[in-house]
Amino acid sequence: MNKMLLVLGVLLANGHLLMAQEQVSSPLTISGYAEAYYSYDFNNPLNNSRPSFVYSHNRNNEVSINLAFIKAAYNTENVRANLALATGSYMNANYAAEPGVLKNIFEANVGIRISEKHNLWIDAGVFPSHLGFESAIGKDNWTLTRSLSADNSPYYETGAKISYTSPTGKWFFSGLLLNGWQRIQRIDGNTTPSFGHQIVYKPDKKLTLNSSSFIGSDKADTVRRMRYFHNLYATYQISNTFGITAGFDIGLEQTEKGSSDYNTWYTPVLLAKYVSSPRLSLIARAEYYQDKKGVIISVGDTPSGFEMVGYSLNLDYAIFDQLIWRTEYRNLHAREATFIDRSGNVTTSSPTIATAIAIAF
């Protein structure tokens, strides 16, 4: 009897061990993210909303959720998939044109490795954008708010892509076939395919160089205007305590269908980050955005169109490794009177202060 109990105990112990091993090596992981914020625009607009070209942290004088999502990821050697459902003011602003339940799809894609010898993949679905160094997930960015370049270029995209990562990890190449400029569902009347590319070079742990592009039309075929957009940025970690990121976006769009004339917009941005301690960081940002013909940002009939300079100062404190508290002062200054205060007066500047707490799990 004692021997039987001993054998049973060994079997149960092995069974628990196997279950533990299976749990550790499970290809399925569940994660989440939530960011709550309060932002005050000193113009204090009557509708309690930031200007129309601000798509992230865009609620004024109220506590709000910018982004909160739950994500399931499945990863094996040859198959991968992601599904994330989200809510928040970021989703309301950026997904306004999407129908029905598509408004809450933050990420939904599946991929398959197509080479046994090389890290070569084909993926299809809804992805984070391949354009720019900023993402919708606040904790992954140096600053609390997003730059004008990030807010006015795609945060997400839908389509298919083929990607390759070199054995050393120094090179990444990707080619994309897309539904359009920040679209899940293609715009009605549009049959024009959109394309993109991305090249990332990381010669060492300090330096990252990126080149990305978009080619396509975001309008119905009857009024098709081809758009060409390029994003270039570099991140350099000068030391353990100091790093810089510099980016430059430029875009061209036909003035009308079939025209050889183009309207142009561009935006440079520069960020500097100083880590004063393992938990405390200081970040400064300077940016400029010019869109004279209102291709991306239209502010009505003004002589110089949209032209804006911005700067911000950030103080970040990591309460825990996955919990961060951030405070930011930001000022945007337009060449033409653009911003409306609570009394209906038009002004050229928009100073704001914001604070946020973000957790990842």
N, C-alpha and C positions, 0 to 999 in steps of 0.2 A: 504493500500500500504506500509506504514511504517512497519507494522507487517510482511508482506511478505519479505521485505528487511532485517528485523532483523533476521527472521528465516533463510533466505538464507545466511546471514553473519555467523550465528552460524554454519550452515552446512559446509560452506567453511572452517571456522576456524577449525572445528573438522576434516575435511578432511585433511587439512594441518598437523594437529597434528598427525593424524594416519600415514600419509606418513612419517613424521619425525621419528615417533616411529619405523616404518618398516625399515627406513634407518639405524637407530641406531642398531637395532637388526638383521640386515641382516647377514645371514651366510656366505656370499661371501665377501672376502676382496682382494684388489689389493695392492701389495707392489712391491718395487724394490730396487736395489742395484747397485752401480757403484764404481769402484776403479781404479783411474788412478795413474801411477807410473813412476818414472825414476830411473834406476839402472845403476851404472857404475862399471864394473869389471876392476880392475887395470891391469889385463892381457890384456884387450881390444881385445878379440878374433876377428879374421877376419870376421867371419860369424855373428857377433853381437848377438850371442846367448850364454846363459850360458851353462855349461856342461850338458850332456844328462841326468844326474840323478837329475837335477833341473827342476821341472815341474810347479812351480808357480813363478811368477815374473822372467821369464827366458829370457827376452830380455835385451840386453846390449846397453848402450849409445843411448837410444832413449826414447821418451815419448810414453807410451803404455797403453792400458787398460788391466788390469789383468783379471777382471771379471765384467761383467755387465749383469744383468738379470731383467726381469719383471715376477712377480709371481701372480697367482690367487689361492687363497685358499678357500675351502668350508668346513665349520665345523658346524655340528649339534651334538646333543646328541648321535646319533647312526651312523652317516655317516661322513666321512671326505675325502677330495681329495685335491691334490696339482698339479699344472702345472706351471713350470718355464722354460722359453726359454732364452738362454744365448749366449754371445759372449765374445771374449777376448783371450789373449795369454794363459791363463790357459786352456781354452776350446781347443785351437789348440793343445796344448801339451798333454793333458790327454785323449782327445777323438779322437786322430789320427787314432786309429784302428777301430773306429765305422764307419759304412757305411752311406752315404747320410745324410738325415735330422736328423738322430740320433746324429750327431755331435753337435747339438745345444740343446739337451734335458738335462737341468740341473736337473730337477726333474719332475716326472710324476707318480703319484700313487693314489690309491683309497683304502679306508679302511671301514670296517663295525664292529660295536661293536656287539659281539656275546653273551653277558651276560647282563641281566637287573640289576643284583645285584653287578656285579664286573666290574672294568675297564679293560676289556679283549677285545682285538681287533685282527682282521686279516687284514693285508694290503698287497697289491701287486702292483708292478710297479718298477720304478726307484727311489732310495732313496739316501740320503747322507749316507756315510759309517758308519757302527756301530763300526769301529776300530779306536782307537786313540782319543786324546783330541783336535786335531786340525781339522778345516774344511776348505773348499775352500773360505768361506766368511771371508775376512780379518778382519772386525770389530769385529767378534766373537772370535778372537784369541789375545793372549797377544802380539805377535810379528808381525812385518810387513811381513817378509818372513816365509815360513813354514820350519820346521825342516827336516832333512834328513829322519827321520822315517816316517813323514807324506807324504813327496813327493814320497816315495818309498813303500807305502802301499796304499790300495784303498781309493780314495776320494769319490767314488760312487759305487753303487751296484744295481743289478737288480734281482728280485725274489719275494718271498712271505715270510711274517713273522707273527708270533703270538706273542703278547706282553701283559704283565700284569703289572699294576702299583698298589701298595698297597694303601689302603684307606688313610694312613698317608702320602703317597708320599715318604717314606723313601726307598722303594725297587722298582726296576724295573727289570723285567725278559723278555727276548726275545729269541726266536728260529727262525732261518732263513734257507730257502732253496734258493740257489743262482745260477745264471747262470755262475759264475766263479769269478775270481780275477779281480775286476774292469772291468766288462763287461756289456754292454747292450745286445748285440747280442752274443750268445754263439759262441766260436771259431769253425771253420769248423772241422768236424771229432770228436768232443768231445760230448760224451753222458753221461759223468760222472757228477752226481749231486754234488754240493758243499753245505756245511752246515756251520752254524755259530751260536754263542750264544753271549748274552750280559747280564751281571748282574751289576747293579748299586746300590750302597748303600749310602744313604745320612742320616746319623744319626742326623745331625743338619745342620744349614745353613753354617757352617764353613768347613765341611769335605765332600768330594766326593771320593768314591772308585769305580773303574771300572775294570771289567774283561771281555774281548771279545776274540773271536777266529774265525778262518777260517780253514775248512778242505775241501780239494778238489784237483782237478787237473786243470791246465790252459793250457793243451796241448791236442792234438788229442789222441784218444784212442790207436792208434798204438804205440805211444811213451809215454804213460801215466806215469807221475811221481806224486805221491801223495805229497801234500803240507800240512803241519800242522803249523799253525801260532797262536801265542797268544800275546795279547796286555794287559798290566797291567799299570794302572796309578792311582795316587792319587793327589787331589788338596786340599790344606789346607789354609784357610784364617786365618792366625794367629791373625791379628788385622784388624781394618778398613783401615789401610794404608799398610799392608804388607801381601803378600801371596806367596805360593810356589806350583809348580806342578812338580811331578816326574813321569817319565814313563819308561817302559822297554818293548821292543818288542823282541821276539825270534821266529825264524822260522826254520823248517826242511823240506827238499825235497829229495825224493829218487834220488840216483845217476843215476839210470836207471829203466826202467819198471820192476816191480817184485822184485827189489833189497831190501835187508834188510839193506843196507848202505844208510846213509843220509848226505847231505851237510847242514851245519848250518850257519845261520847269526843272528846277534843280534845287538841291539842298545839301549843304555840308554840315557836319556835326562833329564835335570834339568833346570827349569825356576824359577826366583824370580822376583816379581813385587812389586814396591814401589810407592804408590800414594802420591805424595808430596802436591797436592792440588786437589780440585774436578775436575779440568780439565787437570792436568799435571801428567804423569806417567813415571817412569823409569823401564825398564825391562832388565834383563840379562839372557842369555841362554848359557849353555854348553852342548855339545853332542858328542857322539862317535858312529861310525858305522863300523862294521866289516862283510865283506862278502867275505871270502877267495876264495870261488869257483865260485863267480860271479853268484849266483842264481838270485838275483834281480838286482844287479849293476855289470856290466861287464866292465872292463877297459883294456881288452886285456891280453896278456901273461906277468903277473908280478908275482914275487915269492910269495908275500904276498896277492895277490888278491886286493880287495878293502878294505882299512883300512883308516879311516879318523876321525880327531878330528875337532870340530868346536866350535866357540863361537860367540856371537853377543851382541850388546848393543843397546837398543831402547830408543827413546824419543818420547812420544806420547802427543799430545795436542788436546783436544776436543774443537773445535771452537764453535760448538753448540752440543746439545745432540745427533744429528744424523749425525754430520759432524766431522770427525777426520783427523788430519794431523799427519803423522808419519815419523820418520827418523831413519834409522838403519845402523850401521856399523857391518859387518860380515866378518869373516875370516874362511876359510876351509883349513885345512892342512893335506895332504895325506902322508902316509908313503913312497909310491913310487911316482915318477914323473908322474903326472896325467893330469895337466892342460896345455893348449897350449896358448902361448901369440901371439900377432899380427905378430911377426916375425917367428913364427913356432917353437920357442923354447919350451921345455917341462919343467915345474916347479912343485914344490910340494905344492905351496900355491895359494890361490885365495881370496885375499881381495876385498871386494865390499862395496859400499855405496849406499843406496837407500832411496828414499823419496816417499811418497804416500799420496794421499788424497782420502778419502772414504766417501760416503754418502749413507744413507739408508732412504727410504721413503715409 
